[in-house]
Amino acid sequence: MWTSTVVEHHRLRHDIAVVRLIGEVVPFRAGQSVAVAVPQHREVTRRLSPALPPSLDGKLEFHVRALPAGFVSPGIVADTKPGDVWQVGDPAGEMRIDDSGRNVIMIAGGTGLAPLRALILNVSRRRNPPNVFLFFGGRSPRELYAADMLYLLSQRFDWLTVVPVIEQLLDPKWPDKWYERVKVNFGFTVDDVLQGTLADVVGAHGAFKDSQVLVCGSPAMTRSTVDRLVATGTPKENISYDPY
Ligand SMILES: Cc1cc2nc3c(=O)[nH]c(=O)nc-3n(C[C@H](O)[C@H](O)[C@H](O)COP(=O)(O)OP(=O)(O)OC[C@H]3O[C@@H](n4cnc5c(N)ncnc54)[C@H](O)[C@@H]3O)c2cc1C
């Protein structure tokens, strides 16, 4: 295990936080996950996916969703503070963008965005990045916690298209004070958004026969999306996924 120290903790939603750390260099590849032990629960590890590609100065960023009955994730979202020391190790996972130059279709549910964002930033270093189409999904608009950042990236990189996908156009009636506090202009307009589940939306695009397809999100989202891709003609061997 390597040691890393929290330098920033941004709570973006009642259940989502972005945590940034600096420490020893962890030898992971963009798209992989690592095992993390946090001070609240030293005795257990949970897998998290860095949202930045590896950097020589040991910077790490994680996007964490608190599961309602979770043992570790609620504490990370609510109680993390600068100076906390995390143990990080065991990089694993096969998601990558190959060198074929084929289009890349990325499908991210919630914090499943993290490893795909790392891959996007990593591929931006290539002289000729492939075309990347990122479908970023949530149940309602406020679940698209990184829409503003993705909008900026899509403006910066002409090879990147971001498609926000939401199941329902209206947010729940109960206020999320964390969202109200940071509420920023998403950048995307209502015309940019597709409505439905990620499985519905990517299934409706037909078969991705000559593309690499990367899927990341909750086990349920990953299962339903991969099943739908295969049912609508995308060859299994074109699909990589890393279910939570
Ligand atoms: C390869 C990999 C990468 C991951 N990357 C991230 C990441 O970048 N950010 C992040 O927030 N989480 C990520 N996870 C999920 C994370 O490792 C934990 O499983 C999650 O935070 C729950 O831990 P917990 O201790 O709070 O809940 P636990 O007490 O371990 O689990 C509570 C219950 O929730 C179920 N459960 C676990 N995950 C989910 C889920 N996503 N949706 C619905 N039910 C679930 C469990 O089966 C269990 O029944 C990743 C998991 C894997 C396997």
The ligand as an SDF file (V2000), in Angstrom:
LIG
                    3D

 53 58  0  0  0  0  0  0  0  0999 V2000
  -13.8030   -1.8420   -9.6520 C   0  0  0  0  0  0  0  0  0  0  0  0
  -14.6070   -0.9510   -8.7260 C   0  0  0  0  0  0  0  0  0  0  0  0
  -14.4550    0.4240   -8.7900 C   0  0  0  0  0  0  0  0  0  0  0  0
  -15.2070    1.2550   -7.9580 C   0  0  0  0  0  0  0  0  0  0  0  0
  -15.0480    2.6310   -8.0530 N   0  0  0  0  0  0  0  0  0  0  0  0
  -15.8210    3.4370   -7.2900 C   0  0  0  0  0  0  0  0  0  0  0  0
  -15.6970    4.8630   -7.3860 C   0  0  0  0  0  0  0  0  0  0  0  0
  -14.8570    5.4160   -8.1310 O   0  0  0  0  0  0  0  0  0  0  0  0
  -16.5280    5.6330   -6.6240 N   0  0  0  0  0  0  0  0  0  0  0  0
  -17.4690    5.0680   -5.7910 C   0  0  0  0  0  0  0  0  0  0  0  0
  -18.2010    5.8260   -5.1380 O   0  0  0  0  0  0  0  0  0  0  0  0
  -17.5750    3.7290   -5.6500 N   0  0  0  0  0  0  0  0  0  0  0  0
  -16.7780    2.9020   -6.3650 C   0  0  0  0  0  0  0  0  0  0  0  0
  -16.8930    1.5400   -6.2290 N   0  0  0  0  0  0  0  0  0  0  0  0
  -17.8140    1.0060   -5.2130 C   0  0  0  0  0  0  0  0  0  0  0  0
  -17.0710    0.9370   -3.8470 C   0  0  0  0  0  0  0  0  0  0  0  0
  -15.9690    0.0720   -3.9350 O   0  0  0  0  0  0  0  0  0  0  0  0
  -17.9520    0.4050   -2.7280 C   0  0  0  0  0  0  0  0  0  0  0  0
  -18.5340   -0.8120   -3.1170 O   0  0  0  0  0  0  0  0  0  0  0  0
  -19.0730    1.3690   -2.3870 C   0  0  0  0  0  0  0  0  0  0  0  0
  -18.5080    2.6260   -2.0110 O   0  0  0  0  0  0  0  0  0  0  0  0
  -19.8940    0.8130   -1.2270 C   0  0  0  0  0  0  0  0  0  0  0  0
  -19.0710    0.6110   -0.1010 O   0  0  0  0  0  0  0  0  0  0  0  0
  -19.7080    0.6990    1.3440 P   0  0  0  0  0  0  0  0  0  0  0  0
  -18.7250    0.1500    2.3180 O   0  0  0  0  0  0  0  0  0  0  0  0
  -20.2410    2.0520    1.6220 O   0  0  0  0  0  0  0  0  0  0  0  0
  -20.9540   -0.2430    1.2410 O   0  0  0  0  0  0  0  0  0  0  0  0
  -21.0310   -1.7780    1.6960 P   0  0  0  0  0  0  0  0  0  0  0  0
  -21.3430   -1.7840    3.1390 O   0  0  0  0  0  0  0  0  0  0  0  0
  -19.8570   -2.5280    1.2150 O   0  0  0  0  0  0  0  0  0  0  0  0
  -22.2680   -2.2410    0.7640 O   0  0  0  0  0  0  0  0  0  0  0  0
  -23.6060   -1.8890    1.0390 C   0  0  0  0  0  0  0  0  0  0  0  0
  -24.5370   -2.6420    0.0760 C   0  0  0  0  0  0  0  0  0  0  0  0
  -24.6250   -1.9580   -1.1690 O   0  0  0  0  0  0  0  0  0  0  0  0
  -24.3560   -2.8410   -2.2760 C   0  0  0  0  0  0  0  0  0  0  0  0
  -23.6570   -2.0520   -3.2860 N   0  0  0  0  0  0  0  0  0  0  0  0
  -22.3180   -1.9070   -3.4390 C   0  0  0  0  0  0  0  0  0  0  0  0
  -22.0640   -1.0350   -4.4360 N   0  0  0  0  0  0  0  0  0  0  0  0
  -23.2700   -0.6240   -4.9200 C   0  0  0  0  0  0  0  0  0  0  0  0
  -23.6490    0.2920   -5.9220 C   0  0  0  0  0  0  0  0  0  0  0  0
  -22.7570    0.9850   -6.6500 N   0  0  0  0  0  0  0  0  0  0  0  0
  -24.9780    0.5020   -6.1360 N   0  0  0  0  0  0  0  0  0  0  0  0
  -25.8950   -0.1590   -5.4230 C   0  0  0  0  0  0  0  0  0  0  0  0
  -25.5880   -1.0510   -4.4460 N   0  0  0  0  0  0  0  0  0  0  0  0
  -24.2850   -1.2800   -4.1960 C   0  0  0  0  0  0  0  0  0  0  0  0
  -23.5210   -3.9450   -1.6890 C   0  0  0  0  0  0  0  0  0  0  0  0
  -23.6820   -5.1380   -2.4600 O   0  0  0  0  0  0  0  0  0  0  0  0
  -24.0760   -4.0630   -0.2750 C   0  0  0  0  0  0  0  0  0  0  0  0
  -25.2340   -4.8720   -0.2810 O   0  0  0  0  0  0  0  0  0  0  0  0
  -16.1180    0.6990   -7.0400 C   0  0  0  0  0  0  0  0  0  0  0  0
  -16.2360   -0.7000   -6.9670 C   0  0  0  0  0  0  0  0  0  0  0  0
  -15.5040   -1.5120   -7.7820 C   0  0  0  0  0  0  0  0  0  0  0  0
  -15.6580   -3.0110   -7.6790 C   0  0  0  0  0  0  0  0  0  0  0  0
  1  2  1  0
  2  3  1  0
  2 52  2  0
  3  4  2  0
  4  5  1  0
  4 50  1  0
  5  6  2  0
  6  7  1  0
  6 13  1  0
  7  8  2  0
  7  9  1  0
  9 10  1  0
 10 11  2  0
 10 12  1  0
 12 13  2  0
 13 14  1  0
 14 15  1  0
 14 50  1  0
 15 16  1  0
 16 17  1  0
 16 18  1  0
 18 19  1  0
 18 20  1  0
 20 21  1  0
 20 22  1  0
 22 23  1  0
 23 24  1  0
 24 25  2  0
 24 26  1  0
 24 27  1  0
 27 28  1  0
 28 29  2  0
 28 30  1  0
 28 31  1  0
 31 32  1  0
 32 33  1  0
 33 34  1  0
 33 48  1  0
 34 35  1  0
 35 36  1  0
 35 46  1  0
 36 37  1  0
 36 45  1  0
 37 38  2  0
 38 39  1  0
 39 40  1  0
 39 45  2  0
 40 41  1  0
 40 42  2  0
 42 43  1  0
 43 44  2  0
 44 45  1  0
 46 47  1  0
 46 48  1  0
 48 49  1  0
 50 51  2  0
 51 52  1  0
 52 53  1  0
M  END
$$$$
